[in-house]
Amino acid sequence: MEARRESEPTPMNNRTTVERKSERELVVTRTVNGPARIVFEAFTKPELFARWWVPKSCGLSLLSCELDVRVGGTYRLVFSHNGSEPMAFFGRYLEVTPHSRLVWTNDEGDEGGAVTTATFEENAGTTLLVMHDLYPSKEALDGAIASGSTSGFSETFEQLDELLVSLDVRVGRS
């Protein structure tokens, strides 16, 4: 099977790679400039998550962000695209291991969506972030790729890096 990759350098020389690992699996990898604890908080605190998750160039507005990050807890994100009717994305958390692992469902759609596993591995103040999406079928992953919903990861994670810089400045870290 041919792997699909997307890599773009950022101002901090980090690269986001997006690779199709099998008919149903997509893996996104990025080294983020920040400790795992802070990167994990950026995924689990709504006030932080809302500041970086949506790629600015795609025309989406995040109207609401509800995250109840605990095993069995739920999330709900409501978006609007250039003023269109709001769209909701939602699911539940299956695993929550602070600072190292999150697993959540993506429950919108008729056949359900992917199950996402995010791992956070710290090394010398940076965090290797790996997001593994397991789709319910080959067709579901093909559809996600065709719709462009898997194409904004580089920009999203650049925004995460920008958020981490702003947090470091605010809390006086070097």
N, C-alpha and C positions, 0 to 999 in steps of 0.2 A: 504494500500500500504506500502510495506517495504521501509524504508528510508535507503539510502546509505550514510555512513559517512566516512570521512577521517580526521584523526587528528594526527598531529605530533608536539611534542614540539620543540621550537627553543631555541637557547641559551638565549633568553630573556624571556623564559617561556610563550610565546604567542602560541596560537594554532589556526590553520586554520581548520575550519569545512566545509565540503562539504556535502550537504544534498539534496536529491531529495525530493521535497515537494509535487509533484503531477506528473501526466503523462508528463507534459510539462515544469515543473519548477525545476530549480536547484538553490540553494542558497549557497553562499560561505560567511563565516563570519570570521573575523580576527580582533583582537585588535592590532593596529600598534603603535609603540613607537614614536609618533610625533604629533604635533598639526594638526588639520584638514586643516588649510591653507597650510601647507607644503605637507601633503599627497595629497591634491587636486592638488597642483602644480606638484607633481610627476606623476599624471595622465594626466595633460594637457599641460605640456611643453615638446616638443619632445626631447630636449637634456637630460632631466631627465628620461622620459618614456623609452627611448632606453637603459638606463643603468640597468633596473631592470625587464622589462616585460617578457623576454624570459628565461625560465628555462635553466640554463647552461648545465644540464645533458642530455638534449634531442637532442643535435646535431644540433640545429637550429642556423643560423646566421641571425641577423636582418640587411638586406642590406639597407633599407631606412625606415624612419619614418616621415610621414607627418601628422600633427594634426592641423586642423583649428577649434579650440574648441569655437564654438558659435552655437546658434540655427540655424540649416540649414547648418552649416559647415560640412566638410567631414574629414575623416581620411583615410589613406592608409598605410599599413604596408607590406613590401615585405621581405619575408624570403627565405632562402635556407637551405635545409637539407643535410648536409654532401656533399656539392658541387652540389646538384641536380639542376634542372631547378628552377628558382625563382617562388614562390607562393605568390599571393597577397591576403591580407585580407583588407576589406574596408567597409565603411558604412558612416552614417551621424549622427550628433548630433541632438537629438530631444528636449532635455532639458539641460540647463546649469545654475545651481544656484551655484555661487562661494562658495567654501569651504564646501558645504553640499550635492549637488546632481548632478549627470551626468546621462543622458540617451542617449544610442546610439544604432544604428542598426548594425547588422552584415550581410551585404548584399551578401556575396559570396554564391555560391551554387544555384541550380536550384529553390528550393522552398524558398529561402531566409534563413537567419539564425535567431538566437535568437535576441531578444531585451534585452539589458543589462541595468539595473538600478543600479548605484552605489551610496550609501549614505555614508556620512562621519559625524560621530557624536563624537564631542570632549568631553572628560571628564578628567580633571586633567592632561592635557598634552599628553594624549594618544587619539587615534581615533579609534572608533568602525567602521570598514569598512564592509559594507554588499553589496555584489554583487548578484543581482537577475537576472537570465537569464530565459526568457520566450521563449521557442522554438515554432516553428510553428506547430509542431505535436509531438506525442509520439515517432514516428519513428525517427524524427530528433534528439531528446534528446537521445534515445537509441543508435543511430549511433554515436553521440558525445562521449558518455560514452564508447562504444565498441572500438572506434578508439584511446582512451586514451587522447583525447584532453581536458578532464576535470580533468586529474590526476596530473597536475603540479602546482596546486595552492599553496601548502605548500612551495615548493621551490621558486616559484615566489615571494610570500610575505616575505619569509626570505630575498630574494635579495632586496626587498623594504626596509625592516628594515635596512639592511646593507647600502643602499643608504642614508637613513635618518641619520644614525650615521655619515656617511662621511660628509653630509651637515652640521650637528650640529657642528662637529669639525671645519669645514671650516669657519662657521660664528660665532664661539666662544660661542655656547650655551652650557648649562650644561645639 
